[in-house]
Each structure stands twice: as C-alpha cells, then as structure tokens.
Amino acid sequence: MRHNYKNLKIWQMGISIANDISDLLLDFPKHERYDLSSQISRCSVSMPSNIAEGSSRTDKSFSHFLDISLGSSFELITQLLIAKYRKHINETQFNQLEIKIEEFQRMTMGFQNGLK
C-alpha cells in the first residue's frame, strides 16, 4: 500500500518542526552557520523528507525510511541541547521544541507499528 505523505500527520508535524527550526536559526551567531546551525537544519529537513520518500515504497521499505526520520529527530534534540548549552537558545525555546519533537517521535513510532 502506498501512502499520500501530504495527508500524513507525521509528515505535517515534521514540516512544522522544520519551519520552527528555520525561524530559530535566524538568531544563531554567524560563526555557527556552517557547523551547528547547518547540522540542525539538515536534521530537521530530513525528518519530513524521509517520510515523503518512504511513502512511495512498500510498507517494509517505508518502515526503514521512518527509522531514518526518527534517527534525525533524536539527533536534532541532541543538537538543540548543545545549542542550549552554548546559549544560542534559551530553556523555553528548547523545551517547546523538545515537546514537539517527542510528540513527533511518539506519533511516528505508532504509525510505524501499524505498518507491520
């Protein structure tokens, strides 16, 4: 069965997180542009992108792409922790994103379990 990724709540949430991250990165210092902020951006974009790519595959293959998307989400939280430690984001910004990313993870794992 193929899935229309645009109708998937996990894809929509991934897009929302990527947009939140893009807005957040506008305030990052220039010296982080090619390091931490670039990595954060790539992770956030990877989350919905892998859902979209996997949606055109078989359920077994789609599950693999969901694993990649989930991996990117865990990597993103780690990078946001580093950004918080470096004082590029504050506690409130971090907490709001962490809650949203953890919800994405729960929803994605639930969706993935339904594929099996």
C-alpha positions as CSV (number, residue, x, y, z in Angstrom):
1,M,0.0,0.0,0.0
2,R,1.3,3.4,-0.9
3,H,0.7,6.5,1.3
4,N,0.0,10.1,0.4
5,Y,2.6,11.7,2.5
6,K,0.9,15.1,2.4
7,N,-2.1,13.6,4.3
8,L,0.1,12.0,7.0
9,K,0.0,13.9,10.3
10,I,3.6,12.8,11.0
11,W,4.7,14.5,7.7
12,Q,2.8,17.6,8.6
13,M,4.3,17.8,12.0
14,G,7.8,17.2,10.5
15,I,7.2,20.2,8.2
16,S,6.1,22.3,11.2
17,I,9.2,21.4,13.2
18,A,11.5,22.1,10.2
19,N,9.8,25.6,9.9
20,D,10.2,26.2,13.6
21,I,13.9,25.3,13.4
22,S,14.4,27.6,10.3
23,D,12.9,30.5,12.3
24,L,15.1,29.7,15.3
25,L,18.3,29.5,13.3
26,L,17.8,33.1,12.1
27,D,19.1,34.2,15.5
28,F,22.1,31.9,15.7
29,P,25.6,33.5,15.6
30,K,27.3,33.7,12.2
31,H,30.2,31.6,13.4
32,E,27.8,28.6,13.8
33,R,26.4,29.0,10.3
34,Y,28.5,26.1,8.8
35,D,28.7,24.0,11.8
36,L,25.9,23.5,14.4
37,S,23.2,25.5,12.7
38,S,23.8,23.8,9.3
39,Q,23.6,20.4,11.0
40,I,20.4,21.3,12.9
41,S,18.8,22.5,9.7
42,R,19.7,19.3,7.8
43,C,18.3,17.1,10.6
44,S,15.0,19.0,10.7
45,V,14.6,18.8,7.0
46,S,15.5,15.1,7.0
47,M,12.5,14.3,9.2
48,P,9.7,15.1,6.8
49,S,11.8,14.4,3.7
50,N,12.4,10.7,4.7
51,I,8.7,10.3,5.4
52,A,7.9,11.7,1.9
53,E,10.5,9.5,0.2
54,G,9.4,6.4,2.1
55,S,5.7,6.9,1.4
56,S,6.2,5.8,-2.2
57,R,7.7,2.5,-1.2
58,T,6.4,-0.8,0.2
59,D,5.4,-0.8,3.8
60,K,8.6,-2.7,4.7
61,S,10.8,-0.2,2.9
62,F,8.7,2.7,4.3
63,S,9.4,1.5,7.8
64,H,13.2,1.8,7.1
65,F,12.7,5.5,6.0
66,L,10.7,6.1,9.2
67,D,13.7,4.8,11.1
68,I,15.9,7.3,9.4
69,S,13.4,10.1,10.1
70,L,13.3,9.1,13.8
71,G,17.0,9.0,14.0
72,S,17.2,12.5,12.6
73,S,14.7,13.6,15.3
74,F,16.8,12.2,18.1
75,E,19.9,13.8,16.6
76,L,18.0,17.1,16.4
77,I,17.2,17.0,20.2
78,T,20.9,16.4,20.9
79,Q,22.0,19.3,18.7
80,L,19.4,21.5,20.4
81,L,20.8,20.6,23.8
82,I,24.2,21.6,22.5
83,A,22.8,24.9,21.2
84,K,21.2,25.5,24.7
85,Y,24.5,24.7,26.4
86,R,26.2,27.2,24.1
87,K,23.4,29.8,24.9
88,H,22.2,30.1,21.3
89,I,18.7,29.1,22.5
90,N,17.1,29.5,25.9
91,E,15.4,27.0,28.1
92,T,11.9,27.9,26.9
93,Q,12.8,27.6,23.3
94,F,14.4,24.2,23.9
95,N,11.5,22.9,26.0
96,Q,8.9,23.9,23.4
97,L,10.8,22.2,20.6
98,E,11.6,19.1,22.7
99,I,7.9,18.6,23.5
100,K,7.0,18.9,19.8
101,I,9.8,16.6,18.6
102,E,8.9,14.0,21.3
103,E,5.3,14.1,20.1
104,F,6.6,13.6,16.5
105,Q,8.6,10.6,17.7
106,R,5.6,9.0,19.5
107,M,3.3,9.5,16.5
108,T,5.9,8.2,14.1
109,M,6.6,5.1,16.2
110,G,2.9,4.5,16.5
111,F,2.4,4.9,12.7
112,Q,5.4,2.6,12.1
113,N,4.0,-0.1,14.3
114,G,0.8,0.0,12.3
115,L,2.7,-0.9,9.1
116,K,3.9,-4.2,10.5
